[in-house]
């Protein structure tokens, strides 16, 4: 009888140990990425940056994700994202983790070629996917005109592109609103009311369909 109890107890402890040690393995469902070119309002300097967001399937939830690495093995470069540095985008009701602004420390052109995107959870489980940045995506036409804003009581939008949006940030540069907009103007009071008067910085983003890249001008002070 005692032997049977011990055997049953051993089985129960083994099962508990198995479930305590076996977590869900994170899986990369999809990634969306593009190259953006960023230009300050009063500067001629252009900074190329990678925008990337990852849809991660993990039964333990995104709180179980520890780090995201974007690695260019050939040049031995990598970017590391964690809860302090990644942004969360809600697309189709799902959370995508990533960043809009992965750039070189010296603001030089990103290396072309293969990149590994690696997701690691708190148990050390991981999943990896590759992307390829071609040299053509890293060449900016010298004659291209960046969009720009003129800020008075109205915000006047000048852009040669049809796909434009205003990105409104608070003082800490946390995104408050992403507002799709055409060329023309919008009254500042509309944005102030829509952000509970927290708007502090504003940028204009335009998508270049011909090259599949983005052009960003900003940030501008919202109340100049």
Secondary structure as UniProt FT lines:
FT   HELIX           2..21
FT   STRAND          27..39
FT   TURN            41..42
FT   STRAND          46..57
FT   TURN            59..60
FT   HELIX           62..64
FT   STRAND          65..72
FT   TURN            73..76
FT   STRAND          77..81
FT   TURN            83..85
FT   STRAND          87..91
FT   TURN            92..93
FT   STRAND          94..102
FT   TURN            105..106
FT   STRAND          113..121
FT   TURN            122..123
FT   STRAND          126..133
FT   HELIX           135..138
FT   TURN            142..143
FT   STRAND          148..151
FT   STRAND          154..158
FT   STRAND          164..169
FT   TURN            171..172
FT   STRAND          175..181
FT   STRAND          184..187
FT   HELIX           188..194
FT   TURN            195..197
FT   STRAND          201..208
FT   TURN            209..212
FT   STRAND          213..221
//
